[in-house]
Each structure stands twice: as C-alpha cells, then as structure tokens.
Amino acid sequence: MTDDRKPSELHPNRDPSGTPPLPDGHWVRASRPPDPSPLTTRQKLTAVLVVMIVVAAVVIGVLR
C-alpha cells in the first residue's frame, strides 16, 4: 500500500523559542483596550460647526 502521510517538509515547524506554557492554575485573560478619552470642548465645537455647515448646505440646496 502507499503511504498517505505527507512528507516531513510539508509539516509546519513549531517555533522552539515560542512562549512557554503557563504554570498550573494560571489563566489567560483577554485584555480590553483602554477606553477612549472624552472629547475636549474644542473637538465638540468643531463637530457642531461641521454639522451646522452641512445642515445649512442642505437647506440652501433645497430652497434653490
């Protein structure tokens, strides 16, 4: 019969310098990304100004 196993060069090699296993009793916990900082007053005013310009452009376009 033919040997159905793949040749050894097709098997991925494990990284010998990879991270060691965790000691018994330790768990890997997913870390959450830090919460984004709150918006500054300048950023809020800029957003309001952009929204006002877009609304004014829409109103002018409708009234034409």
Contact map, one row per residue, 1 for C-alpha under 8 A:
1110000000000000000000000000000000000000000000000000000000000000
1111000000000000000000000000000000000000000000000000000000000000
1111100000000000000000000000000000000000000000000000000000000000
0111110000000000000000000000000000000000000000000000000000000000
0011111000000000000000000000000000000000000000000000000000000000
0001111101100000000000000000000000000000000000000000000000000000
0000111111100000000000000000000000000000000000000000000000000000
0000011111100000000000000000000000000000000000000000000000000000
0000001111110000000000000000000000000000000000000000000000000000
0000011111110000000000000000000000000000000000000000000000000000
0000011111111000000000000000000000000000000000000000000000000000
0000000011111100000000000000000000000000000000000000000000000000
0000000000111110000000000000000000000000000000000000000000000000
0000000000011111000000000000000000000000000000000000000000000000
0000000000001111110000000000000000000000000000000000000000000000
0000000000000111110000000000000000000000000000000000000000000000
0000000000000011111000000000000000000000000000000000000000000000
0000000000000011111100000000000000000000000000000000000000000000
0000000000000000111110000000000000000000000000000000000000000000
0000000000000000011111000000000000000000000000000000000000000000
0000000000000000001111100000000000000000000000000000000000000000
0000000000000000000111110110000000000000000000000000000000000000
0000000000000000000011111100000000000000000000000000000000000000
0000000000000000000001111100000000000000000000000000000000000000
0000000000000000000000111110000000000000000000000000000000000000
0000000000000000000001111111000000000000000000000000000000000000
0000000000000000000001001111100000000000000000000000000000000000
0000000000000000000000000111110000000000000000000000000000000000
0000000000000000000000000011111000000000000000000000000000000000
0000000000000000000000000001111100000000000000000000000000000000
0000000000000000000000000000111110000000000000000000000000000000
0000000000000000000000000000011111000000000000000000000000000000
0000000000000000000000000000001111100000000000000000000000000000
0000000000000000000000000000000111110000000000000000000000000000
0000000000000000000000000000000011111000000000000000000000000000
0000000000000000000000000000000001111100000000000000000000000000
0000000000000000000000000000000000111110000000000000000000000000
0000000000000000000000000000000000011111000000000000000000000000
0000000000000000000000000000000000001111101100000000000000000000
0000000000000000000000000000000000000111111100000000000000000000
0000000000000000000000000000000000000011111110000000000000000000
0000000000000000000000000000000000000001111111000000000000000000
0000000000000000000000000000000000000011111111100000000000000000
0000000000000000000000000000000000000011111111110000000000000000
0000000000000000000000000000000000000000111111111000000000000000
0000000000000000000000000000000000000000011111111100000000000000
0000000000000000000000000000000000000000001111111110000000000000
0000000000000000000000000000000000000000000111111111000000000000
0000000000000000000000000000000000000000000011111111100000000000
0000000000000000000000000000000000000000000001111111110000000000
0000000000000000000000000000000000000000000000111111111000000000
0000000000000000000000000000000000000000000000011111111100000000
0000000000000000000000000000000000000000000000001111111110000000
0000000000000000000000000000000000000000000000000111111111000000
0000000000000000000000000000000000000000000000000011111111100000
0000000000000000000000000000000000000000000000000001111111110000
0000000000000000000000000000000000000000000000000000111111111000
0000000000000000000000000000000000000000000000000000011111111100
0000000000000000000000000000000000000000000000000000001111111110
0000000000000000000000000000000000000000000000000000000111111111
0000000000000000000000000000000000000000000000000000000011111111
0000000000000000000000000000000000000000000000000000000001111111
0000000000000000000000000000000000000000000000000000000000111111
0000000000000000000000000000000000000000000000000000000000011111
